[in-house]
């Protein structure tokens, strides 16, 4: 797994985002309300280039890909 082209470091802590909380007592607006506010504020939403994973060393292994 990589972040900005560099391998993820197992000894580091990274912040991530998701659509639902995973801890008890989380406060704040639900993500759908945050997204509604954002989308209403934007005139145009441009498509983003997807970051597709690459499987290495899989050539010649039928049924895997």
mmCIF file of the N, C-alpha and C atoms, coordinates in Angstrom:
data_MODEL
# 
_entry.id   MODEL 
# 
loop_
_atom_site.group_PDB 
_atom_site.id 
_atom_site.type_symbol 
_atom_site.label_atom_id 
_atom_site.label_alt_id 
_atom_site.label_comp_id 
_atom_site.label_asym_id 
_atom_site.label_entity_id 
_atom_site.label_seq_id 
_atom_site.pdbx_PDB_ins_code 
_atom_site.Cartn_x 
_atom_site.Cartn_y 
_atom_site.Cartn_z 
_atom_site.occupancy 
_atom_site.B_iso_or_equiv 
_atom_site.pdbx_formal_charge 
_atom_site.auth_seq_id 
_atom_site.auth_comp_id 
_atom_site.auth_asym_id 
_atom_site.auth_atom_id 
_atom_site.pdbx_PDB_model_num 
ATOM 1   N N  . UNK A 1 1  ? 0.844   -1.159  0.000   1.00 0.00 ? 1  UNK A N  1 
ATOM 2   C CA . UNK A 1 1  ? 0.000   0.000   0.000   1.00 0.00 ? 1  UNK A CA 1 
ATOM 3   C C  . UNK A 1 1  ? 0.894   1.227   0.000   1.00 0.00 ? 1  UNK A C  1 
ATOM 4   N N  . UNK A 1 2  ? 0.500   2.218   -0.782  1.00 0.00 ? 2  UNK A N  1 
ATOM 5   C CA . UNK A 1 2  ? 1.298   3.442   -0.899  1.00 0.00 ? 2  UNK A CA 1 
ATOM 6   C C  . UNK A 1 2  ? 0.447   4.674   -0.643  1.00 0.00 ? 2  UNK A C  1 
ATOM 7   N N  . UNK A 1 3  ? 1.096   5.715   -0.209  1.00 0.00 ? 3  UNK A N  1 
ATOM 8   C CA . UNK A 1 3  ? 0.480   7.011   -0.011  1.00 0.00 ? 3  UNK A CA 1 
ATOM 9   C C  . UNK A 1 3  ? 1.369   8.037   -0.687  1.00 0.00 ? 3  UNK A C  1 
ATOM 10  N N  . UNK A 1 4  ? 0.826   8.752   -1.647  1.00 0.00 ? 4  UNK A N  1 
ATOM 11  C CA . UNK A 1 4  ? 1.591   9.736   -2.428  1.00 0.00 ? 4  UNK A CA 1 
ATOM 12  C C  . UNK A 1 4  ? 2.832   9.109   -3.056  1.00 0.00 ? 4  UNK A C  1 
ATOM 13  N N  . UNK A 1 5  ? 2.693   7.869   -3.518  1.00 0.00 ? 5  UNK A N  1 
ATOM 14  C CA . UNK A 1 5  ? 3.779   7.192   -4.209  1.00 0.00 ? 5  UNK A CA 1 
ATOM 15  C C  . UNK A 1 5  ? 4.813   6.542   -3.314  1.00 0.00 ? 5  UNK A C  1 
ATOM 16  N N  . UNK A 1 6  ? 4.681   6.697   -1.993  1.00 0.00 ? 6  UNK A N  1 
ATOM 17  C CA . UNK A 1 6  ? 5.651   6.119   -1.058  1.00 0.00 ? 6  UNK A CA 1 
ATOM 18  C C  . UNK A 1 6  ? 4.980   5.008   -0.257  1.00 0.00 ? 6  UNK A C  1 
ATOM 19  N N  . UNK A 1 7  ? 5.720   3.955   0.082   1.00 0.00 ? 7  UNK A N  1 
ATOM 20  C CA . UNK A 1 7  ? 5.126   2.865   0.864   1.00 0.00 ? 7  UNK A CA 1 
ATOM 21  C C  . UNK A 1 7  ? 4.622   3.345   2.223   1.00 0.00 ? 7  UNK A C  1 
ATOM 22  N N  . UNK A 1 8  ? 3.506   2.766   2.664   1.00 0.00 ? 8  UNK A N  1 
ATOM 23  C CA . UNK A 1 8  ? 2.981   3.054   3.997   1.00 0.00 ? 8  UNK A CA 1 
ATOM 24  C C  . UNK A 1 8  ? 3.974   2.508   5.027   1.00 0.00 ? 8  UNK A C  1 
ATOM 25  N N  . UNK A 1 9  ? 4.264   3.302   6.040   1.00 0.00 ? 9  UNK A N  1 
ATOM 26  C CA . UNK A 1 9  ? 5.209   2.912   7.090   1.00 0.00 ? 9  UNK A CA 1 
ATOM 27  C C  . UNK A 1 9  ? 4.427   2.346   8.279   1.00 0.00 ? 9  UNK A C  1 
ATOM 28  N N  . UNK A 1 10 ? 4.649   1.068   8.592   1.00 0.00 ? 10 UNK A N  1 
ATOM 29  C CA . UNK A 1 10 ? 3.918   0.406   9.675   1.00 0.00 ? 10 UNK A CA 1 
ATOM 30  C C  . UNK A 1 10 ? 4.171   1.033   11.035  1.00 0.00 ? 10 UNK A C  1 
ATOM 31  N N  . UNK A 1 11 ? 5.254   1.765   11.195  1.00 0.00 ? 11 UNK A N  1 
ATOM 32  C CA . UNK A 1 11 ? 5.555   2.368   12.498  1.00 0.00 ? 11 UNK A CA 1 
ATOM 33  C C  . UNK A 1 11 ? 4.926   3.752   12.662  1.00 0.00 ? 11 UNK A C  1 
ATOM 34  N N  . UNK A 1 12 ? 4.272   4.269   11.623  1.00 0.00 ? 12 UNK A N  1 
ATOM 35  C CA . UNK A 1 12 ? 3.648   5.588   11.689  1.00 0.00 ? 12 UNK A CA 1 
ATOM 36  C C  . UNK A 1 12 ? 2.144   5.472   11.923  1.00 0.00 ? 12 UNK A C  1 
ATOM 37  N N  . UNK A 1 13 ? 1.548   6.565   12.355  1.00 0.00 ? 13 UNK A N  1 
ATOM 38  C CA . UNK A 1 13 ? 0.099   6.667   12.519  1.00 0.00 ? 13 UNK A CA 1 
ATOM 39  C C  . UNK A 1 13 ? -0.430  7.584   11.425  1.00 0.00 ? 13 UNK A C  1 
ATOM 40  N N  . UNK A 1 14 ? -1.501  7.167   10.752  1.00 0.00 ? 14 UNK A N  1 
ATOM 41  C CA . UNK A 1 14 ? -2.100  7.944   9.677   1.00 0.00 ? 14 UNK A CA 1 
ATOM 42  C C  . UNK A 1 14 ? -3.542  8.276   10.018  1.00 0.00 ? 14 UNK A C  1 
ATOM 43  N N  . UNK A 1 15 ? -3.995  9.451   9.599   1.00 0.00 ? 15 UNK A N  1 
ATOM 44  C CA . UNK A 1 15 ? -5.397  9.815   9.751   1.00 0.00 ? 15 UNK A CA 1 
ATOM 45  C C  . UNK A 1 15 ? -6.136  9.341   8.505   1.00 0.00 ? 15 UNK A C  1 
ATOM 46  N N  . UNK A 1 16 ? -7.300  8.783   8.712   1.00 0.00 ? 16 UNK A N  1 
ATOM 47  C CA . UNK A 1 16 ? -8.125  8.333   7.595   1.00 0.00 ? 16 UNK A CA 1 
ATOM 48  C C  . UNK A 1 16 ? -9.534  8.878   7.776   1.00 0.00 ? 16 UNK A C  1 
ATOM 49  N N  . UNK A 1 17 ? -10.303 8.850   6.724   1.00 0.00 ? 17 UNK A N  1 
ATOM 50  C CA . UNK A 1 17 ? -11.688 9.313   6.777   1.00 0.00 ? 17 UNK A CA 1 
ATOM 51  C C  . UNK A 1 17 ? -12.599 8.222   6.251   1.00 0.00 ? 17 UNK A C  1 
ATOM 52  N N  . UNK A 1 18 ? -13.802 8.218   6.740   1.00 0.00 ? 18 UNK A N  1 
ATOM 53  C CA . UNK A 1 18 ? -14.794 7.261   6.283   1.00 0.00 ? 18 UNK A CA 1 
ATOM 54  C C  . UNK A 1 18 ? -16.168 7.882   6.378   1.00 0.00 ? 18 UNK A C  1 
ATOM 55  N N  . UNK A 1 19 ? -17.170 7.141   6.001   1.00 0.00 ? 19 UNK A N  1 
ATOM 56  C CA . UNK A 1 19 ? -18.528 7.686   6.013   1.00 0.00 ? 19 UNK A CA 1 
ATOM 57  C C  . UNK A 1 19 ? -19.236 7.463   7.338   1.00 0.00 ? 19 UNK A C  1 
ATOM 58  N N  . UNK A 1 20 ? -18.689 6.646   8.207   1.00 0.00 ? 20 UNK A N  1 
ATOM 59  C CA . UNK A 1 20 ? -19.357 6.372   9.484   1.00 0.00 ? 20 UNK A CA 1 
ATOM 60  C C  . UNK A 1 20 ? -18.323 6.325   10.609  1.00 0.00 ? 20 UNK A C  1 
ATOM 61  N N  . UNK A 1 21 ? -18.701 6.762   11.816  1.00 0.00 ? 21 UNK A N  1 
ATOM 62  C CA . UNK A 1 21 ? -17.769 6.697   12.943  1.00 0.00 ? 21 UNK A CA 1 
ATOM 63  C C  . UNK A 1 21 ? -17.546 5.255   13.392  1.00 0.00 ? 21 UNK A C  1 
ATOM 64  N N  . UNK A 1 22 ? -16.388 4.986   13.932  1.00 0.00 ? 22 UNK A N  1 
ATOM 65  C CA . UNK A 1 22 ? -16.067 3.661   14.449  1.00 0.00 ? 22 UNK A CA 1 
ATOM 66  C C  . UNK A 1 22 ? -15.855 3.677   15.960  1.00 0.00 ? 22 UNK A C  1 
ATOM 67  N N  . UNK A 1 23 ? -16.013 4.825   16.565  1.00 0.00 ? 23 UNK A N  1 
ATOM 68  C CA . UNK A 1 23 ? -15.836 4.958   18.010  1.00 0.00 ? 23 UNK A CA 1 
ATOM 69  C C  . UNK A 1 23 ? -17.134 5.461   18.638  1.00 0.00 ? 23 UNK A C  1 
ATOM 70  N N  . UNK A 1 24 ? -17.330 5.159   19.900  1.00 0.00 ? 24 UNK A N  1 
ATOM 71  C CA . UNK A 1 24 ? -18.506 5.640   20.614  1.00 0.00 ? 24 UNK A CA 1 
ATOM 72  C C  . UNK A 1 24 ? -18.339 7.104   20.986  1.00 0.00 ? 24 UNK A C  1 
ATOM 73  N N  . UNK A 1 25 ? -19.459 7.804   21.089  1.00 0.00 ? 25 UNK A N  1 
ATOM 74  C CA . UNK A 1 25 ? -19.438 9.186   21.539  1.00 0.00 ? 25 UNK A CA 1 
ATOM 75  C C  . UNK A 1 25 ? -18.944 10.186  20.515  1.00 0.00 ? 25 UNK A C  1 
ATOM 76  N N  . UNK A 1 26 ? -18.941 9.810   19.250  1.00 0.00 ? 26 UNK A N  1 
ATOM 77  C CA . UNK A 1 26 ? -18.464 10.720  18.204  1.00 0.00 ? 26 UNK A CA 1 
ATOM 78  C C  . UNK A 1 26 ? -19.462 11.859  18.037  1.00 0.00 ? 26 UNK A C  1 
ATOM 79  N N  . UNK A 1 27 ? -18.945 13.065  17.918  1.00 0.00 ? 27 UNK A N  1 
ATOM 80  C CA . UNK A 1 27 ? -19.796 14.236  17.749  1.00 0.00 ? 27 UNK A CA 1 
ATOM 81  C C  . UNK A 1 27 ? -19.542 14.859  16.395  1.00 0.00 ? 27 UNK A C  1 
ATOM 82  N N  . UNK A 1 28 ? -20.492 15.656  15.952  1.00 0.00 ? 28 UNK A N  1 
ATOM 83  C CA . UNK A 1 28 ? -20.346 16.361  14.688  1.00 0.00 ? 28 UNK A CA 1 
ATOM 84  C C  . UNK A 1 28 ? -21.455 15.991  13.726  1.00 0.00 ? 28 UNK A C  1 
ATOM 85  N N  . UNK A 1 29 ? -21.464 16.692  12.605  1.00 0.00 ? 29 UNK A N  1 
ATOM 86  C CA . UNK A 1 29 ? -22.492 16.454  11.594  1.00 0.00 ? 29 UNK A CA 1 
ATOM 87  C C  . UNK A 1 29 ? -22.282 15.111  10.904  1.00 0.00 ? 29 UNK A C  1 
ATOM 88  N N  . UNK A 1 30 ? -23.371 14.431  10.553  1.00 0.00 ? 30 UNK A N  1 
ATOM 89  C CA . UNK A 1 30 ? -23.235 13.220  9.744   1.00 0.00 ? 30 UNK A CA 1 
ATOM 90  C C  . UNK A 1 30 ? -22.626 13.567  8.385   1.00 0.00 ? 30 UNK A C  1 
ATOM 91  N N  . UNK A 1 31 ? -21.896 12.627  7.807   1.00 0.00 ? 31 UNK A N  1 
ATOM 92  C CA . UNK A 1 31 ? -21.184 12.892  6.555   1.00 0.00 ? 31 UNK A CA 1 
ATOM 93  C C  . UNK A 1 31 ? -22.126 13.322  5.438   1.00 0.00 ? 31 UNK A C  1 
ATOM 94  N N  . UNK A 1 32 ? -23.343 12.784  5.405   1.00 0.00 ? 32 UNK A N  1 
ATOM 95  C CA . UNK A 1 32 ? -24.258 13.157  4.325   1.00 0.00 ? 32 UNK A CA 1 
ATOM 96  C C  . UNK A 1 32 ? -24.648 14.627  4.425   1.00 0.00 ? 32 UNK A C  1 
ATOM 97  N N  . UNK A 1 33 ? -24.711 15.190  5.643   1.00 0.00 ? 33 UNK A N  1 
ATOM 98  C CA . UNK A 1 33 ? -24.986 16.618  5.790   1.00 0.00 ? 33 UNK A CA 1 
ATOM 99  C C  . UNK A 1 33 ? -23.777 17.454  5.367   1.00 0.00 ? 33 UNK A C  1 
ATOM 100 N N  . UNK A 1 34 ? -22.586 16.994  5.719   1.00 0.00 ? 34 UNK A N  1 
ATOM 101 C CA . UNK A 1 34 ? -21.363 17.686  5.308   1.00 0.00 ? 34 UNK A CA 1 
ATOM 102 C C  . UNK A 1 34 ? -21.267 17.697  3.776   1.00 0.00 ? 34 UNK A C  1 
ATOM 103 N N  . UNK A 1 35 ? -21.531 16.545  3.151   1.00 0.00 ? 35 UNK A N  1 
ATOM 104 C CA . UNK A 1 35 ? -21.456 16.462  1.685   1.00 0.00 ? 35 UNK A CA 1 
ATOM 105 C C  . UNK A 1 35 ? -22.529 17.320  1.022   1.00 0.00 ? 35 UNK A C  1 
ATOM 106 N N  . UNK A 1 36 ? -23.714 17.359  1.591   1.00 0.00 ? 36 UNK A N  1 
ATOM 107 C CA . UNK A 1 36 ? -24.773 18.191  1.033   1.00 0.00 ? 36 UNK A CA 1 
ATOM 108 C C  . UNK A 1 36 ? -24.347 19.655  1.016   1.00 0.00 ? 36 UNK A C  1 
ATOM 109 N N  . UNK A 1 37 ? -23.785 20.120  2.125   1.00 0.00 ? 37 UNK A N  1 
ATOM 110 C CA . UNK A 1 37 ? -23.324 21.503  2.211   1.00 0.00 ? 37 UNK A CA 1 
ATOM 111 C C  . UNK A 1 37 ? -22.235 21.774  1.178   1.00 0.00 ? 37 UNK A C  1 
ATOM 112 N N  . UNK A 1 38 ? -21.281 20.852  1.062   1.00 0.00 ? 38 UNK A N  1 
ATOM 113 C CA . UNK A 1 38 ? -20.186 21.007  0.097   1.00 0.00 ? 38 UNK A CA 1 
ATOM 114 C C  . UNK A 1 38 ? -20.712 21.041  -1.333  1.00 0.00 ? 38 UNK A C  1 
ATOM 115 N N  . UNK A 1 39 ? -21.549 20.078  -1.686  1.00 0.00 ? 39 UNK A N  1 
ATOM 116 C CA . UNK A 1 39 ? -22.044 19.994  -3.061  1.00 0.00 ? 39 UNK A CA 1 
ATOM 117 C C  . UNK A 1 39 ? -22.893 21.214  -3.428  1.00 0.00 ? 39 UNK A C  1 
ATOM 118 N N  . UNK A 1 40 ? -23.660 21.732  -2.494  1.00 0.00 ? 40 UNK A N  1 
ATOM 119 C CA . UNK A 1 40 ? -24.458 22.926  -2.760  1.00 0.00 ? 40 UNK A CA 1 
ATOM 120 C C  . UNK A 1 40 ? -23.577 24.158  -2.964  1.00 0.00 ? 40 UNK A C  1 
ATOM 121 N N  . UNK A 1 41 ? -22.395 24.174  -2.335  1.00 0.00 ? 41 UNK A N  1 
ATOM 122 C CA . UNK A 1 41 ? -21.512 25.337  -2.432  1.00 0.00 ? 41 UNK A CA 1 
ATOM 123 C C  . UNK A 1 41 ? -20.682 25.342  -3.717  1.00 0.00 ? 41 UNK A C  1 
ATOM 124 N N  . UNK A 1 42 ? -20.575 24.212  -4.384  1.00 0.00 ? 42 UNK A N  1 
ATOM 125 C CA . UNK A 1 42 ? -19.768 24.102  -5.597  1.00 0.00 ? 42 UNK A CA 1 
ATOM 126 C C  . UNK A 1 42 ? -20.626 24.314  -6.835  1.00 0.00 ? 42 UNK A C  1 
ATOM 127 N N  . UNK A 1 43 ? -20.140 25.104  -7.774  1.00 0.00 ? 43 UNK A N  1 
ATOM 128 C CA . UNK A 1 43 ? -20.863 25.317  -9.033  1.00 0.00 ? 43 UNK A CA 1 
ATOM 129 C C  . UNK A 1 43 ? -20.680 24.125  -9.959  1.00 0.00 ? 43 UNK A C  1 
ATOM 130 N N  . UNK A 1 44 ? -19.457 23.622  -10.021 1.00 0.00 ? 44 UNK A N  1 
ATOM 131 C CA . UNK A 1 44 ? -19.121 22.504  -10.899 1.00 0.00 ? 44 UNK A CA 1 
ATOM 132 C C  . UNK A 1 44 ? -18.273 21.506  -10.108 1.00 0.00 ? 44 UNK A C  1 
ATOM 133 N N  . UNK A 1 45 ? -18.610 20.244  -10.207 1.00 0.00 ? 45 UNK A N  1 
ATOM 134 C CA . UNK A 1 45 ? -17.807 19.191  -9.583  1.00 0.00 ? 45 UNK A CA 1 
ATOM 135 C C  . UNK A 1 45 ? -17.038 18.499  -10.696 1.00 0.00 ? 45 UNK A C  1 
ATOM 136 N N  . UNK A 1 46 ? -15.722 18.652  -10.698 1.00 0.00 ? 46 UNK A N  1 
ATOM 137 C CA . UNK A 1 46 ? -14.887 18.055  -11.739 1.00 0.00 ? 46 UNK A CA 1 
ATOM 138 C C  . UNK A 1 46 ? -14.598 16.595  -11.395 1.00 0.00 ? 46 UNK A C  1 
ATOM 139 N N  . UNK A 1 47 ? -14.574 15.722  -12.414 1.00 0.00 ? 47 UNK A N  1 
ATOM 140 C CA . UNK A 1 47 ? -14.224 14.323  -12.142 1.00 0.00 ? 47 UNK A CA 1 
ATOM 141 C C  . UNK A 1 47 ? -12.775 14.218  -11.702 1.00 0.00 ? 47 UNK A C  1 
ATOM 142 N N  . UNK A 1 48 ? -12.504 13.268  -10.838 1.00 0.00 ? 48 UNK A N  1 
ATOM 143 C CA . UNK A 1 48 ? -11.140 13.046  -10.364 1.00 0.00 ? 48 UNK A CA 1 
ATOM 144 C C  . UNK A 1 48 ? -10.598 11.768  -10.972 1.00 0.00 ? 48 UNK A C  1 
ATOM 145 N N  . UNK A 1 49 ? -9.303  11.748  -11.190 1.00 0.00 ? 49 UNK A N  1 
ATOM 146 C CA . UNK A 1 49 ? -8.666  10.563  -11.718 1.00 0.00 ? 49 UNK A CA 1 
ATOM 147 C C  . UNK A 1 49 ? -8.601  9.512   -10.614 1.00 0.00 ? 49 UNK A C  1 
ATOM 148 N N  . UNK A 1 50 ? -9.063  8.295   -10.934 1.00 0.00 ? 50 UNK A N  1 
ATOM 149 C CA . UNK A 1 50 ? -9.049  7.228   -9.943  1.00 0.00 ? 50 UNK A CA 1 
ATOM 150 C C  . UNK A 1 50 ? -7.638  6.722   -9.709  1.00 0.00 ? 50 UNK A C  1 
ATOM 151 N N  . UNK A 1 51 ? -7.365  6.350   -8.490  1.00 0.00 ? 51 UNK A N  1 
ATOM 152 C CA . UNK A 1 51 ? -6.088  5.748   -8.140  1.00 0.00 ? 51 UNK A CA 1 
ATOM 153 C C  . UNK A 1 51 ? -6.309  4.241   -8.118  1.00 0.00 ? 51 UNK A C  1 
ATOM 154 N N  . UNK A 1 52 ? -5.904  3.565   -9.173  1.00 0.00 ? 52 UNK A N  1 
ATOM 155 C CA . UNK A 1 52 ? -6.142  2.133   -9.308  1.00 0.00 ? 52 UNK A CA 1 
ATOM 156 C C  . UNK A 1 52 ? -4.955  1.341   -8.760  1.00 0.00 ? 52 UNK A C  1 
ATOM 157 N N  . UNK A 1 53 ? -5.225  0.296   -7.970  1.00 0.00 ? 53 UNK A N  1 
ATOM 158 C CA . UNK A 1 53 ? -4.131  -0.520  -7.445  1.00 0.00 ? 53 UNK A CA 1 
ATOM 159 C C  . UNK A 1 53 ? -3.496  -1.351  -8.559  1.00 0.00 ? 53 UNK A C  1 
ATOM 160 N N  . UNK A 1 54 ? -2.238  -1.679  -8.388  1.00 0.00 ? 54 UNK A N  1 
ATOM 161 C CA . UNK A 1 54 ? -1.508  -2.521  -9.338  1.00 0.00 ? 54 UNK A CA 1 
ATOM 162 C C  . UNK A 1 54 ? -1.078  -3.783  -8.616  1.00 0.00 ? 54 UNK A C  1 
ATOM 163 N N  . UNK A 1 55 ? -1.440  -4.944  -9.189  1.00 0.00 ? 55 UNK A N  1 
ATOM 164 C CA . UNK A 1 55 ? -1.002  -6.214  -8.622  1.00 0.00 ? 55 UNK A CA 1 
ATOM 165 C C  . UNK A 1 55 ? 0.286   -6.613  -9.319  1.00 0.00 ? 55 UNK A C  1 
ATOM 166 N N  . UNK A 1 56 ? 1.313   -6.874  -8.546  1.00 0.00 ? 56 UNK A N  1 
ATOM 167 C CA . UNK A 1 56 ? 2.612   -7.236  -9.102  1.00 0.00 ? 56 UNK A CA 1 
ATOM 168 C C  . UNK A 1 56 ? 2.819   -8.745  -9.006  1.00 0.00 ? 56 UNK A C  1 
ATOM 169 N N  . UNK A 1 57 ? 3.642   -9.260  -9.914  1.00 0.00 ? 57 UNK A N  1 
ATOM 170 C CA . UNK A 1 57 ? 4.018   -10.678 -9.927  1.00 0.00 ? 57 UNK A CA 1 
ATOM 171 C C  . UNK A 1 57 ? 2.824   -11.608 -10.086 1.00 0.00 ? 57 UNK A C  1 
ATOM 172 N N  . UNK A 1 58 ? 1.827   -11.196 -10.861 1.00 0.00 ? 58 UNK A N  1 
ATOM 173 C CA . UNK A 1 58 ? 0.636   -12.022 -11.062 1.00 0.00 ? 58 UNK A CA 1 
ATOM 174 C C  . UNK A 1 58 ? 0.568   -12.614 -12.465 1.00 0.00 ? 58 UNK A C  1 
ATOM 175 N N  . UNK A 1 59 ? 1.515   -12.286 -13.336 1.00 0.00 ? 59 UNK A N  1 
ATOM 176 C CA . UNK A 1 59 ? 1.506   -12.791 -14.711 1.00 0.00 ? 59 UNK A CA 1 
ATOM 177 C C  . UNK A 1 59 ? 1.595   -14.311 -14.695 1.00 0.00 ? 59 UNK A C  1 
ATOM 178 N N  . UNK A 1 60 ? 0.797   -14.957 -15.554 1.00 0.00 ? 60 UNK A N  1 
ATOM 179 C CA . UNK A 1 60 ? 0.845   -16.400 -15.680 1.00 0.00 ? 60 UNK A CA 1 
ATOM 180 C C  . UNK A 1 60 ? 0.100   -17.149 -14.583 1.00 0.00 ? 60 UNK A C  1 
ATOM 181 N N  . UNK A 1 61 ? -0.718  -16.466 -13.825 1.00 0.00 ? 61 UNK A N  1 
ATOM 182 C CA . UNK A 1 61 ? -1.491  -17.106 -12.760 1.00 0.00 ? 61 UNK A CA 1 
ATOM 183 C C  . UNK A 1 61 ? -2.981  -16.973 -13.105 1.00 0.00 ? 61 UNK A C  1 
ATOM 184 N N  . UNK A 1 62 ? -3.477  -17.906 -13.951 1.00 0.00 ? 62 UNK A N  1 
ATOM 185 C CA . UNK A 1 62 ? -4.874  -17.797 -14.391 1.00 0.00 ? 62 UNK A CA 1 
ATOM 186 C C  . UNK A 1 62 ? -5.843  -17.901 -13.207 1.00 0.00 ? 62 UNK A C  1 
ATOM 187 N N  . UNK A 1 63 ? -6.927  -17.137 -13.331 1.00 0.00 ? 63 UNK A N  1 
ATOM 188 C CA . UNK A 1 63 ? -7.939  -17.155 -12.284 1.00 0.00 ? 63 UNK A CA 1 
ATOM 189 C C  . UNK A 1 63 ? -7.685  -16.164 -11.171 1.00 0.00 ? 63 UNK A C  1 
ATOM 190 N N  . UNK A 1 64 ? -6.508  -15.594 -11.119 1.00 0.00 ? 64 UNK A N  1 
ATOM 191 C CA . UNK A 1 64 ? -6.199  -14.628 -10.083 1.00 0.00 ? 64 UNK A CA 1 
ATOM 192 C C  . UNK A 1 64 ? -6.618  -13.242 -10.528 1.00 0.00 ? 64 UNK A C  1 
ATOM 193 N N  . UNK A 1 65 ? -6.408  -12.955 -11.811 1.00 0.00 ? 65 UNK A N  1 
ATOM 194 C CA . UNK A 1 65 ? -6.777  -11.639 -12.345 1.00 0.00 ? 65 UNK A CA 1 
ATOM 195 C C  . UNK A 1 65 ? -7.909  -11.805 -13.303 1.00 0.00 ? 65 UNK A C  1 
# 
